[in-house]
Amino acid sequence: MTFLVDLSWFTWITLLSALPLIYWRLTRNFDYWTKRGITGPKPYPSVGTNLYHFFTPMTTVDTQRIRIFGKIYGLFNGNVPVLSVAAPELIQKILVKDFHLFVDRKTRPYEHPVLTKNVFHSRADHWKRLRTIVSPTFTSGKMRKMYPMVRECIAEYLQVLDGYARHGSDVNIKDMHYKLTMNVIARCAFATKTDTYGDPHNPFIRHVKSMTHFPFLKLLLMYTLPVPVKKVLGIKYVGSEESNEFFMRLTHQIVTQRKTDPDAHRKYSDFIQLLVDAEVDRDAGDDQSDDEAMDADEAHHVNEGKEEREVQRKPLATNIANKKLTTDEIKAQGWIFFIAGSETAATTLAYSSYELALNPDIQERLRAEVDGAVDADGEFPYERLTKLPLLDAVIAETLRLYPPVLRIDRKCSQDYKLGESGITLFKGQDVDIPVYAIHHSSDFYENPEQFNPDRFMPHNRHKLTPYTYLPFGAGPRNCVGMRFALLEIKLSLVHIIRRYRFVRSAQTPVPLEFKTVANVCSAKRVVVAIHERS
């Protein structure tokens, strides 16, 4: 620090004189929303309104904001104004009716040359092309092909749980379910068998954890530092380069082997093979109709009236020159599928286990439904999983209480009047939709903090307000892997609940404590006791 002492008076005066300019640069937009008559939390230099969830979980911050400021309020990402919208009729306009003006997500501060070519991060025509090619890989027919791989992973998992259940042990169920979902995604996406239970130092497992678990300091710097500084320091949203390179090499090896094997499409039915085979399919509408008939009773259709289904059916890209994915694009889809798939399924299974432990009466009702659906071999055929109303309701209510992503966002592509709100969004402006806060609002749900699966039973769904249930988003840019996630979650839960009981113990945290900063619904610990079924 001696260099500070050696600075001349002129240098000191120059530095001090620059402070007001720096402050002005960091705060110059902070009157943006007040000039437009829109309230919101107070912003701070450099961090904007992000400061609040550095030290308080975003789950708490967002639910407080919707109570204090209402369903529309102004935020700042740094000094960039962001509009938060929790009014369902406006959400429908953004995600569905006027989707063509809100196709893209927010601009990310870092673009990986390969990995951000995925269907989640891509933009505009590139996204349309990817979505058109990738969507058919998630039809019910394709999911049936993956069913045996998922079932095999679950069988291995049950053997591990047997050891805990035999002694009625307390289990960090979030960590245990995460090991299962890592195995499932490794098997179904990368045709790779991993032993997450007996070999935690396996390179595959180590690299996955490095990509999905960010230290608090890294998250803090990502939210506070200007983009140029983050680039210089190598602070990125997409994990370590070592881990990225590991998955790109692995995917490249698999793709190269599959493309040189003329029988690969008959030998393999994993996600990478489906992507290698995938191309624009003009007859995909038939598959979509089959899917709608197959899972029409599931709760994720709660937003879908005639208009929503018409938007979903519209071809996203009618004139595509490149009808197959490049190797880099396959790498990117595999990467995002792994990150999103393992985390979403693990947390949903963990929170459903937790709520069933706290609500033994609902657990017994679910067990009775599951017992009535099992076949003579002790299995659950694919078709039956979509026809169990309480199972679907339990998972839907879990996703309401604990949506995987706390906020979803969109970027406006041209000046736009937002319904009857009197607000004009300008080209390039960002919009946040606070999913968690909407799910926990008493304006939309009676006793919103109560675990009540009956809200989502078929005879009650008509009482739900459309566009207030958004665990997978809505509209053409909803979660493309939703059907696979629900398959994995449902198949896992029916086999687990048929064999064990989840029990609240002295170590079970009530209520759960959530982590700060991150835009995911991540509890610090989810502990329950697991017992053999009596």
VENSULLIN-V138337 format. One record per residue. RES is the residue in three letters. SS is DSSP state (a for helix, b for strand, c for the rest). PHI is phi as a letter, one per 30 degrees, with the letter a starting at -180 (* if undefined). D_LAST is the distance of its C-alpha to the last C-alpha in Angstrom with 2 decimals. Layout:
RES	SS	PHI	D_LAST
RES	SS	PHI	D_LAST
This chain:
MET	c	*	67.83
THR	a	d	71.59
PHE	a	d	72.31
LEU	a	d	71.75
VAL	a	d	74.53
ASP	a	d	76.87
LEU	c	d	76.65
SER	c	d	79.95
TRP	a	d	80.47
PHE	a	d	81.02
THR	a	d	77.63
TRP	a	d	75.95
ILE	a	d	77.73
THR	a	d	76.75
LEU	a	d	73.08
LEU	a	d	73.06
SER	a	d	74.99
ALA	a	d	72.38
LEU	a	e	69.54
PRO	a	e	70.39
LEU	a	d	70.52
ILE	a	d	67.14
TYR	a	d	65.68
TRP	a	d	67.26
ARG	a	d	65.87
LEU	a	d	62.35
THR	a	b	62.54
ARG	c	d	65.10
ASN	c	c	62.68
PHE	c	d	60.90
ASP	c	c	62.78
TYR	c	e	61.78
TRP	c	d	59.29
THR	a	d	61.16
LYS	a	d	64.29
ARG	a	c	62.32
GLY	c	i	60.96
ILE	c	c	57.36
THR	c	d	55.46
GLY	c	l	52.95
PRO	c	d	52.03
LYS	c	d	54.83
PRO	c	d	55.33
TYR	b	b	56.35
PRO	c	e	58.67
SER	c	i	57.24
VAL	c	c	53.62
GLY	b	i	54.23
THR	c	c	51.21
ASN	c	d	48.79
LEU	c	e	49.30
TYR	a	d	46.85
HIS	a	c	43.72
PHE	a	d	44.75
PHE	a	b	43.45
THR	c	b	41.26
PRO	c	e	38.46
MET	a	d	39.73
THR	a	e	36.83
THR	a	d	38.42
VAL	a	e	41.99
ASP	a	d	41.69
THR	a	d	39.95
GLN	a	d	42.68
ARG	a	d	45.43
ILE	a	d	44.53
ARG	a	d	44.59
ILE	a	d	47.88
PHE	a	c	49.84
GLY	c	j	48.44
LYS	c	d	47.56
ILE	b	b	50.52
TYR	b	a	51.61
GLY	b	c	53.42
LEU	b	b	52.14
PHE	b	b	53.89
ASN	b	c	52.77
GLY	c	i	55.35
ASN	c	c	58.35
VAL	b	c	57.32
PRO	b	d	56.49
VAL	b	b	53.19
LEU	b	c	52.36
SER	b	c	48.83
VAL	b	b	48.04
ALA	c	b	45.10
ALA	c	d	46.73
PRO	a	e	44.91
GLU	a	d	48.17
LEU	a	d	49.70
ILE	a	d	46.66
GLN	a	e	47.01
LYS	a	d	50.66
ILE	a	d	49.95
LEU	a	d	47.07
VAL	a	b	48.14
LYS	a	e	51.45
ASP	c	c	53.55
PHE	a	e	51.40
HIS	a	d	54.55
LEU	a	c	55.74
PHE	c	b	52.50
VAL	c	d	51.55
ASP	b	c	51.30
ARG	c	d	49.08
LYS	c	e	50.74
THR	c	d	53.02
ARG	c	d	51.29
PRO	c	d	53.30
TYR	c	b	52.75
GLU	c	c	52.97
HIS	c	d	51.90
PRO	c	d	54.30
VAL	c	c	51.52
LEU	c	d	48.06
THR	c	d	48.94
LYS	c	d	49.99
ASN	c	c	46.48
VAL	c	d	45.61
PHE	c	d	44.31
HIS	c	d	47.38
SER	c	d	50.14
ARG	c	b	52.63
ALA	a	h	54.86
ASP	a	d	55.87
HIS	a	d	54.00
TRP	a	d	50.74
LYS	a	e	51.65
ARG	a	d	52.35
LEU	a	d	49.13
ARG	a	d	46.97
THR	a	d	48.72
ILE	a	d	48.09
VAL	a	d	44.56
SER	a	e	42.98
PRO	a	d	42.95
THR	a	d	40.76
PHE	a	c	37.84
THR	c	d	38.07
SER	a	e	35.18
GLY	a	d	36.87
LYS	a	d	36.94
MET	a	d	33.31
ARG	a	e	32.33
LYS	a	d	34.15
MET	a	d	32.09
TYR	a	e	28.75
PRO	a	d	28.37
MET	a	d	29.20
VAL	a	d	26.58
ARG	a	d	23.93
GLU	a	d	25.04
CYS	a	d	24.69
ILE	a	d	21.13
ALA	a	e	20.24
GLU	a	d	21.82
TYR	a	d	20.00
LEU	a	d	16.50
GLN	a	d	17.67
VAL	a	d	18.65
LEU	a	d	15.48
ASP	a	e	13.59
GLY	a	d	15.71
TYR	a	d	14.85
ALA	a	d	11.06
ARG	a	e	11.30
HIS	c	c	13.06
GLY	c	i	11.66
SER	c	d	15.20
ASP	b	d	17.32
VAL	b	b	18.72
ASN	b	d	21.87
ILE	a	d	20.24
LYS	a	d	23.71
ASP	a	d	25.06
MET	a	d	22.19
HIS	a	d	22.47
TYR	a	d	26.22
LYS	a	d	26.08
LEU	a	d	24.32
THR	a	d	26.90
MET	a	d	29.75
ASN	a	d	28.77
VAL	a	d	28.58
ILE	a	d	31.97
ALA	a	d	33.56
ARG	a	d	32.61
CYS	a	d	33.45
ALA	a	c	36.50
PHE	a	c	38.08
ALA	c	h	36.86
THR	c	c	35.91
LYS	c	c	32.95
THR	c	b	31.86
ASP	c	c	29.45
THR	c	d	28.57
TYR	c	d	25.88
GLY	c	c	28.12
ASP	c	b	31.55
PRO	c	d	31.78
HIS	c	c	35.58
ASN	c	e	36.00
PRO	a	e	39.07
PHE	a	e	37.35
ILE	a	d	34.62
ARG	a	d	37.24
HIS	a	d	39.46
VAL	a	d	36.78
LYS	a	d	35.91
SER	a	d	39.62
MET	a	d	40.02
THR	a	c	37.17
HIS	c	b	37.27
PHE	c	c	40.60
PRO	c	d	41.64
PHE	a	e	42.53
LEU	a	d	46.22
LYS	a	d	46.45
LEU	a	d	45.00
LEU	a	d	47.40
LEU	a	d	50.37
MET	a	d	49.44
TYR	a	d	49.58
THR	a	c	52.73
LEU	c	d	55.18
PRO	c	d	57.64
VAL	a	e	57.03
PRO	a	e	60.02
VAL	a	d	58.86
LYS	a	d	55.32
LYS	a	d	56.85
VAL	a	d	59.08
LEU	a	d	56.21
GLY	c	i	53.96
ILE	c	d	51.26
LYS	c	b	49.43
TYR	c	d	46.50
VAL	c	c	45.56
GLY	c	i	44.35
SER	c	d	46.33
GLU	a	d	48.91
GLU	a	d	47.48
SER	a	d	44.11
ASN	a	e	45.88
GLU	a	d	48.04
PHE	a	e	45.10
PHE	a	d	43.49
MET	a	d	46.87
ARG	a	d	47.75
LEU	a	d	44.44
THR	a	d	44.80
HIS	a	d	48.47
GLN	a	d	47.76
ILE	a	d	45.21
VAL	a	d	47.51
THR	a	d	50.53
GLN	a	d	48.78
ARG	a	d	47.52
LYS	a	d	50.95
THR	c	c	52.68
ASP	c	c	50.32
PRO	c	d	51.40
ASP	c	c	48.15
ALA	a	e	45.87
HIS	a	d	44.99
ARG	a	c	43.67
LYS	a	d	41.85
TYR	c	b	39.99
SER	c	b	38.04
ASP	c	d	37.19
PHE	a	d	38.50
ILE	a	d	41.60
GLN	a	d	42.63
LEU	a	d	42.24
LEU	a	d	44.51
VAL	a	d	47.01
ASP	a	d	47.19
ALA	c	d	47.16
GLU	b	a	50.33
VAL	c	e	51.44
ASP	c	c	50.33
ARG	c	d	52.37
ASP	c	c	50.04
ALA	a	d	46.93
GLY	a	e	47.04
ASP	a	d	45.75
ASP	a	d	42.63
GLN	a	d	42.17
SER	a	d	42.42
ASP	a	d	39.77
ASP	a	d	37.46
GLU	a	d	38.10
ALA	a	d	37.27
MET	a	d	34.07
ASP	c	c	32.57
ALA	c	d	34.58
ASP	c	d	31.58
GLU	c	d	30.32
ALA	a	d	30.95
HIS	a	d	33.24
HIS	a	d	35.90
VAL	c	d	36.08
ASN	c	d	39.51
GLU	c	c	41.00
GLY	c	c	43.72
LYS	a	e	46.56
GLU	a	d	48.33
GLU	a	d	45.47
ARG	a	d	44.96
GLU	a	d	48.71
VAL	a	d	48.85
GLN	a	d	46.00
ARG	a	d	47.84
LYS	c	e	51.15
PRO	c	d	52.02
LEU	c	d	51.99
ALA	c	b	54.65
THR	c	c	57.05
ASN	c	b	59.50
ILE	c	c	57.78
ALA	c	d	59.99
ASN	c	c	57.33
LYS	c	d	54.66
LYS	b	b	52.58
LEU	c	d	50.98
THR	c	d	52.84
THR	a	d	51.19
ASP	a	d	51.19
GLU	a	d	49.50
ILE	a	d	46.77
LYS	a	e	46.28
ALA	a	d	46.00
GLN	a	d	43.46
GLY	a	d	41.24
TRP	a	d	41.51
ILE	a	d	40.57
PHE	a	d	37.78
PHE	a	d	36.20
ILE	a	d	36.66
ALA	a	d	35.59
GLY	a	d	32.84
SER	a	d	30.85
GLU	a	d	31.08
THR	a	d	30.39
ALA	a	d	27.27
ALA	a	d	25.85
THR	a	d	26.50
THR	a	d	25.20
LEU	a	d	21.86
ALA	a	d	21.80
TYR	a	d	22.75
SER	a	d	20.33
SER	a	d	17.42
TYR	a	d	19.07
GLU	a	d	19.57
LEU	a	d	16.05
ALA	a	d	14.98
LEU	a	d	17.78
ASN	c	b	17.05
PRO	a	d	13.42
ASP	a	d	14.90
ILE	a	d	16.37
GLN	a	d	13.30
GLU	a	d	11.60
ARG	a	d	14.99
LEU	a	d	15.20
ARG	a	d	11.94
ALA	a	d	13.38
GLU	a	d	16.67
VAL	a	d	15.53
ASP	a	e	13.86
GLY	a	d	17.22
ALA	a	c	19.26
VAL	c	d	18.09
ASP	c	d	20.71
ALA	c	d	20.77
ASP	c	c	20.68
GLY	c	i	17.55
GLU	c	c	20.04
PHE	c	b	21.31
PRO	c	e	25.09
TYR	a	e	27.15
GLU	a	d	28.42
ARG	a	d	25.04
LEU	a	d	24.19
THR	c	d	27.14
LYS	c	c	26.24
LEU	c	c	22.95
PRO	a	d	24.34
LEU	a	d	21.45
LEU	a	e	20.69
ASP	a	d	24.41
ALA	a	d	24.60
VAL	a	d	21.90
ILE	a	d	23.83
ALA	a	d	27.14
GLU	a	d	26.33
THR	a	d	25.18
LEU	a	d	28.51
ARG	a	d	30.35
LEU	a	d	29.13
TYR	c	b	29.44
PRO	c	d	32.04
PRO	c	e	32.62
VAL	b	c	36.35
LEU	c	d	37.60
ARG	c	b	41.01
ILE	b	c	42.62
ASP	b	b	46.37
ARG	b	b	49.34
LYS	b	c	53.04
CYS	c	d	55.71
SER	c	c	58.22
GLN	c	a	61.07
ASP	c	e	62.17
TYR	b	a	59.94
LYS	b	d	59.87
LEU	c	d	56.32
GLY	c	h	56.12
GLU	c	c	57.56
SER	c	d	56.66
GLY	c	i	60.24
ILE	c	c	59.06
THR	b	c	60.60
LEU	b	c	58.74
PHE	c	c	61.13
LYS	c	e	60.97
GLY	c	i	58.69
GLN	c	d	56.86
ASP	b	c	53.14
VAL	b	b	50.57
ASP	b	c	47.12
ILE	b	c	44.35
PRO	c	d	41.89
VAL	a	e	38.66
TYR	a	e	36.34
ALA	a	d	38.70
ILE	a	d	38.94
HIS	a	d	35.17
HIS	c	c	35.07
SER	c	c	38.14
SER	c	d	38.03
ASP	c	d	40.91
PHE	c	c	38.60
TYR	c	b	35.11
GLU	c	d	34.31
ASN	c	h	32.39
PRO	c	d	32.37
GLU	c	d	30.20
GLN	c	d	27.30
PHE	c	d	24.50
ASN	c	b	24.95
PRO	a	e	24.14
ASP	a	d	25.73
ARG	a	e	29.08
PHE	a	c	28.67
MET	c	d	27.50
PRO	c	e	30.36
HIS	c	d	31.71
ASN	c	c	32.13
ARG	a	d	33.53
HIS	a	d	37.07
LYS	a	d	36.92
LEU	c	d	36.64
THR	c	d	39.94
PRO	c	e	40.75
TYR	c	i	41.06
THR	c	c	38.84
TYR	c	b	35.83
LEU	c	b	36.87
PRO	c	d	34.12
PHE	c	c	35.89
GLY	c	i	39.35
ALA	c	a	41.27
GLY	c	i	44.27
PRO	c	d	45.64
ARG	c	c	44.62
ASN	c	d	40.93
CYS	c	d	38.40
VAL	c	d	39.31
GLY	c	c	36.00
MET	a	e	33.86
ARG	a	d	32.75
PHE	a	d	31.61
ALA	a	e	29.76
LEU	a	d	27.82
LEU	a	e	27.06
GLU	a	d	25.71
ILE	a	d	23.65
LYS	a	d	22.19
LEU	a	d	21.46
SER	a	d	19.76
LEU	a	d	17.61
VAL	a	d	16.42
HIS	a	d	15.35
ILE	a	d	13.68
ILE	a	d	11.83
ARG	a	d	10.67
ARG	a	c	9.20
TYR	b	b	8.29
ARG	b	c	8.27
PHE	b	c	11.73
VAL	b	b	12.40
ARG	c	d	15.94
SER	c	b	17.28
ALA	c	d	20.76
GLN	c	c	21.94
THR	c	d	21.14
PRO	c	d	24.66
VAL	c	b	25.32
PRO	c	d	27.47
LEU	c	d	27.72
GLU	c	c	31.04
PHE	b	c	32.87
LYS	c	d	35.45
THR	c	c	39.09
VAL	c	i	41.71
ALA	c	d	39.78
ASN	c	d	39.54
VAL	b	b	35.86
CYS	c	d	32.82
SER	c	b	31.72
ALA	b	d	29.69
LYS	c	d	30.38
ARG	c	b	26.77
VAL	c	b	23.40
VAL	b	c	20.81
VAL	b	b	17.12
ALA	b	c	14.25
ILE	b	b	11.79
HIS	b	b	8.32
GLU	b	d	6.18
ARG	c	d	3.79
SER	c	d	0.00
